[in-house]
Structure formats: structure tokens, C-alpha cells
Amino acid sequence: MGKMSDTFDAIVVGAGMAGLCCAGTLVQRKDKRVLLISETAEVCHNLSSQTVGGCRGLAQWPTWTYAWGGGWWFNLARQLDVPIDMRMKGETYSFALGSRAVTTIGILNCATTVADLLLREAPPAAQALRPGLTAALQRAFEIPYPEMMTLNTTLLADWLKQHEVEEPVCELLFGFFSNVTMAASIEECKRNISVYGSLGHMRTSFGGEGTQVIVKPDAQLGLGVPLRRGFERAGGVVWSGKKVKRIIIEQDVVRAVEMEDGRIADAPDISLAVGAPRLRALLERLPEEFVQPLAYAQGVHQVEIGITTVLSRQVDWIGHDAAIHDGKGSNLVWVVPIYKVAPWTCPDGKIAIWADFVRRELSDFEGAKSVEEAIPVCNQILEQVYPGFKEATVAQSFRSHRHLWQLQHYAGPKVPLRIGSVQGLWYSGDYSVACVGGAGVESAACGGVRGAQALMETWR
Ligand SMILES: Cc1cc2nc3c(=O)[nH]c(=O)nc-3n(C[C@H](O)[C@H](O)[C@H](O)COP(=O)(O)OP(=O)(O)OC[C@H]3O[C@@H](n4cnc5c(N)ncnc54)[C@H](O)[C@@H]3O)c2cc1C
């Protein structure tokens, strides 16, 4: 490609769901040339599944918040006319490891349903908390969703104080949110979780205002790749397997991106769609808008390990995914019997289970110094959940990501969509002020679409 063809109207750096949704929205302006840069050979690497023992270790059920303005990636797929083969995800369970009490979370349609759930396994004395708990939850359900979308920098702890919610009720709520958001601990949840990250998450993931879907064959191949094709069909350009070395900024005006291989692409507008830990490396001098958010993100510690295990026989006691907690609320692991939830991933009657562990530090896995050292500790927990697990294990693989996905649920400062101190620099990654409307994939998509919309305002 000659120098002329390396000039674009807009460049999006990072081809996860956020970057894909940003680029897919921008490309709908037919007169604009849009480049999407994917570090990996295929887009949405983080949505891919690992194959182990002949099974596809499915790890991602993209959230879709249809009641919050229609859903972000879903609407984009519709606009680009991209068919997605997906199924509704079924019920989620909560499981206390010590007592082995199983609670079906179900659809939490109103305050009383949630109160019933939270009080089901609480000691008898906690029943006295019902009126206060129901009143607090009623307020949570009354928040209009556009307002909820602004509450991603408001601490839940402050909101509860403002509404004079009594301490024991707060404890019950923090226990629940710590488990279902997989915060590293209840304390971590109290210190950081936002109103959106807790009450909004409850309403979208369990309260009927959104859902999670299972994409065939997995979220990368069945959602990311078709969206990429839709983007290209609309005239967008993808550079695959290419890492951006730096963003070239001259006198506070964005000029170009320089690739690791020396290639340069220039554009008057560049949008960054990478997660918080990767931002600093792209910018020689950190614009002021990034300083506080990145300082906050640096204080958020999170280790995530996903393990897929193929078993010789059935060892599970529940038919769907479950948040396993320690009896007080701190999440120990999220487990999914993928052979039941997504049978196409396990051919010939194979049995596979996926498990995801989140902790603050590696050392929280009994002093582990590496992910490899943490795996036996994870397997010990899985053995407690599923007696016979170790003996039935035929094959196993694991993956650990550095991306801080929990940041979407946390109330710290976030990056604005427009980086005002540098002309032409934008942010559309999953750590922006716009990143709400569901957890994970949907938040990233929300950041991408709204980041593109902000940029397009200047194209009018
Ligand atoms: C194990 C696991 C399970 C999960 N389960 C769910 C789930 O069930 N439902 C759900 O909704 N969410 C889930 N999530 C979260 C969800 O995957 C993420 O929130 C979402 O994928 C984030 O998308 P993103 O585009 O913001 O970030 P990313 O996917 O991290 O994309 C950013 C991209 O930027 C690229 N990049 C960074 N630096 C450069 C550079 N210098 N040059 C070029 N490219 C660069 C990276 O390669 C990356 O592809 C899960 C996450 C994990 C790890």
C-alpha cells in the first residue's frame, strides 16, 4: 500500500469489542475512510475460546442490555446487517461452599424478589431487616436508566449513606454484589463499587433489563468476526496482526499512528480503544485527562485465571452456571458446565467445565508467585465444589488476562470520550465515562459506540 492509502479520516487503535463497535459506527459515514488496527491476527482475541481435549472452552456470554436504549453491539449488528447465531443464557445459581446451599438467582423483577433472595439463607435475626432492605431496593429499581448511566462514578457506599440505609442492610447488599460481580473481596467491593456497577449490574444481568447470550460457536468467531466483516463490507479497512508503537502528537494535535514495523498511518482523528493497562505505552506524554483515571486504575489489583477442564465423567450437581462464594458473599470461583450450556462445544458426549477465579493478588492463591503455582490451589477449590473433580480430570488448560475488567464496576475517575487537551484524540475503550449498560462486552461496546458518536459530532 502506498503512502496515499495510509491516510484515513479516522483510526481506531485496538480491535476488541470496544474498537470494533467504534469503527463499525464511524464507517456508517460513507464519505469517511476508517482504519481499525488489530494487534492480533483476528479481532476480539479476548473473546476467543481455547480448545482443550477436543472441547471448546467457552468463556464468554456477551451481555446485552436491550432495555437500556436497545443494546450496543446488538444495535450495531442490526445497522450493519450482521447475522449472529445466539441463544439466551439460562439461570444462574449462587452456591455457598461450606454449607453447600444452592440458591437460584432467577429473574429479580422487583424489590421483594431481591429481598427474598438475600434473606433466604440469612440467619433468622436478619429477617428484621426486610423493611429496610426492601425500601433500599425499591429506590434502586426506581432510578431511570439514563440516570443510572451517569452513576458509574458514584460509590454505592455513598449512595447507601445518602439514602440512610442501615448498616446491616448495607452488609447484605455488599455480600451479594461482591459475589455476582466477582469483586476480589467484600472489602474491595465496599471501597470501590459504583452505583451502576452494583445496582445497574443487578438490573441488567438479573433484573430483566438485559440478558446474557451464548454465541455459536464462540463470541470471537460468532460475534467479533461477523462484525469485522460487516465493517469491511461497509468500506472499513482492518490492519491485522499489527501493534501500534505510539501515537504521534505534535504541538497538542494528533497526527498519526506509528506501527511497530515502522509503518505510519495518519488521520485527523484517532480513537484509542485499549484497556487501561495498555494506554500509557501508547502516549509519550500523558494528556492530563488520563492522569487521574490511570492513577486510580494502578491501585486496582486484579488477577483473573480461567480454567477449562475436560472430565471423564459427570461430577456436577447443578445444570447451569454458578457463583461459588465463601458463605459470607466473597466470590471464590464462577463455574459453568459448558457441555450443558453450549453442547456444540463438547462433541461426542465429552464433558467440560469452565471456571473463572478472580483475586486481588496472585499471593491470594495461598502465596502463589506465578499463575502456574496458583492452578493447584484453584483445582483444590474445584474439588470442594465438585467432589471427584481431580480424579475425573482428563485434560486442562488455563488462561490469565491482564485487562482490568472490574474497572467498569468501580467508581473511580474515568477517561472522557474527547481528550480536549489534544486536538483529534479520542477515547472509546472500556474505561471511559460512557462505559455503562451492562457488564463486560456490553460496556466495551457502549464505550465504542458512544466514543464514535462523540467524534462524529465534529464531522457535521
Ligand atoms: C475469562 C473472562 C470471562 C469473561 N466473561 C464475560 C462474559 O461472560 N460476559 C461479558 O459480557 N464479558 C465477559 N468478560 C469481559 C469481556 O471480555 C471484556 O469486558 C471485553 O472483551 C472488553 O473489550 P475491550 O474491547 O474493551 O477490550 P479488549 O478485548 O482487551 O480489546 C482491546 C484490544 O486492544 C488491543 N491493543 C492494546 N494495545 C495495542 C496496541 N499497542 N496496538 C494494537 N492493539 C492494541 C489488544 O490487543 C486488544 O485486542 C470476560 C472476560 C474474561 C477475561
Ligand as a Chemical Component Dictionary entry (heavy atoms), coordinates in Angstrom:
data_LIG
# 
_chem_comp.id                   LIG 
_chem_comp.type                 NON-POLYMER 
_chem_comp.pdbx_formal_charge   0 
_chem_comp.three_letter_code    LIG 
# 
loop_
_chem_comp_atom.comp_id 
_chem_comp_atom.atom_id 
_chem_comp_atom.alt_atom_id 
_chem_comp_atom.type_symbol 
_chem_comp_atom.charge 
_chem_comp_atom.model_Cartn_x 
_chem_comp_atom.model_Cartn_y 
_chem_comp_atom.model_Cartn_z 
_chem_comp_atom.pdbx_ordinal 
LIG C1  C1  C 0 -12.334 -15.036 31.340 1  
LIG C2  C2  C 0 -13.248 -13.882 31.031 2  
LIG C3  C3  C 0 -14.614 -14.078 31.012 3  
LIG C4  C4  C 0 -15.448 -13.034 30.686 4  
LIG N1  N1  N 0 -16.770 -13.275 30.608 5  
LIG C5  C5  C 0 -17.596 -12.319 30.169 6  
LIG C6  C6  C 0 -18.972 -12.612 29.969 7  
LIG O1  O1  O 0 -19.415 -13.724 30.211 8  
LIG N2  N2  N 0 -19.786 -11.622 29.510 9  
LIG C7  C7  C 0 -19.298 -10.377 29.232 10 
LIG O2  O2  O 0 -20.074 -9.524  28.795 11 
LIG N3  N3  N 0 -17.992 -10.066 29.433 12 
LIG C8  C8  C 0 -17.133 -11.009 29.886 13 
LIG N4  N4  N 0 -15.805 -10.732 30.075 14 
LIG C9  C9  C 0 -15.324 -9.362  29.853 15 
LIG C10 C10 C 0 -15.195 -9.013  28.374 16 
LIG O3  O3  O 0 -14.440 -9.997  27.723 17 
LIG C11 C11 C 0 -14.487 -7.672  28.228 18 
LIG O4  O4  O 0 -15.155 -6.732  29.018 19 
LIG C12 C12 C 0 -14.439 -7.159  26.794 20 
LIG O5  O5  O 0 -13.944 -8.145  25.925 21 
LIG C13 C13 C 0 -13.543 -5.932  26.737 22 
LIG O6  O6  O 0 -13.442 -5.486  25.403 23 
LIG P1  P1  P 0 -12.485 -4.271  25.057 24 
LIG O7  O7  O 0 -12.602 -4.021  23.608 25 
LIG O8  O8  O 0 -12.749 -3.127  25.958 26 
LIG O9  O9  O 0 -11.039 -4.763  25.463 27 
LIG P2  P2  P 0 -10.077 -5.848  24.802 28 
LIG O10 O10 O 0 -10.828 -7.041  24.367 29 
LIG O11 O11 O 0 -8.948  -6.029  25.755 30 
LIG O12 O12 O 0 -9.576  -5.117  23.489 31 
LIG C14 C14 C 0 -8.538  -4.176  23.477 32 
LIG C15 C15 C 0 -7.672  -4.535  22.314 33 
LIG O13 O13 O 0 -6.645  -3.551  22.177 34 
LIG C16 C16 C 0 -5.539  -4.205  21.659 35 
LIG N5  N5  N 0 -4.343  -3.387  21.858 36 
LIG C17 C17 C 0 -3.797  -2.970  23.032 37 
LIG N6  N6  N 0 -2.667  -2.282  22.803 38 
LIG C18 C18 C 0 -2.498  -2.266  21.449 39 
LIG C19 C19 C 0 -1.504  -1.732  20.591 40 
LIG N7  N7  N 0 -0.430  -1.086  21.072 41 
LIG N8  N8  N 0 -1.643  -1.899  19.248 42 
LIG C20 C20 C 0 -2.713  -2.555  18.732 43 
LIG N9  N9  N 0 -3.687  -3.076  19.504 44 
LIG C21 C21 C 0 -3.569  -2.943  20.847 45 
LIG C22 C22 C 0 -5.481  -5.535  22.375 46 
LIG O14 O14 O 0 -4.785  -6.491  21.601 47 
LIG C23 C23 C 0 -6.958  -5.877  22.495 48 
LIG O15 O15 O 0 -7.375  -6.768  21.486 49 
LIG C24 C24 C 0 -14.933 -11.744 30.419 50 
LIG C25 C25 C 0 -13.554 -11.550 30.455 51 
LIG C26 C26 C 0 -12.732 -12.605 30.757 52 
LIG C27 C27 C 0 -11.256 -12.415 30.775 53 
# 
loop_
_chem_comp_bond.comp_id 
_chem_comp_bond.atom_id_1 
_chem_comp_bond.atom_id_2 
_chem_comp_bond.value_order 
_chem_comp_bond.pdbx_ordinal 
LIG C1  C2  SING 1  
LIG C2  C3  SING 2  
LIG C2  C26 DOUB 3  
LIG C3  C4  DOUB 4  
LIG C4  N1  SING 5  
LIG C4  C24 SING 6  
LIG N1  C5  DOUB 7  
LIG C5  C6  SING 8  
LIG C5  C8  SING 9  
LIG C6  O1  DOUB 10 
LIG C6  N2  SING 11 
LIG N2  C7  SING 12 
LIG C7  O2  DOUB 13 
LIG C7  N3  SING 14 
LIG N3  C8  DOUB 15 
LIG C8  N4  SING 16 
LIG N4  C9  SING 17 
LIG N4  C24 SING 18 
LIG C9  C10 SING 19 
LIG C10 O3  SING 20 
LIG C10 C11 SING 21 
LIG C11 O4  SING 22 
LIG C11 C12 SING 23 
LIG C12 O5  SING 24 
LIG C12 C13 SING 25 
LIG C13 O6  SING 26 
LIG O6  P1  SING 27 
LIG P1  O7  DOUB 28 
LIG P1  O8  SING 29 
LIG P1  O9  SING 30 
LIG O9  P2  SING 31 
LIG P2  O10 DOUB 32 
LIG P2  O11 SING 33 
LIG P2  O12 SING 34 
LIG O12 C14 SING 35 
LIG C14 C15 SING 36 
LIG C15 O13 SING 37 
LIG C15 C23 SING 38 
LIG O13 C16 SING 39 
LIG C16 N5  SING 40 
LIG C16 C22 SING 41 
LIG N5  C17 SING 42 
LIG N5  C21 SING 43 
LIG C17 N6  DOUB 44 
LIG N6  C18 SING 45 
LIG C18 C19 SING 46 
LIG C18 C21 DOUB 47 
LIG C19 N7  SING 48 
LIG C19 N8  DOUB 49 
LIG N8  C20 SING 50 
LIG C20 N9  DOUB 51 
LIG N9  C21 SING 52 
LIG C22 O14 SING 53 
LIG C22 C23 SING 54 
LIG C23 O15 SING 55 
LIG C24 C25 DOUB 56 
LIG C25 C26 SING 57 
LIG C26 C27 SING 58 
# 
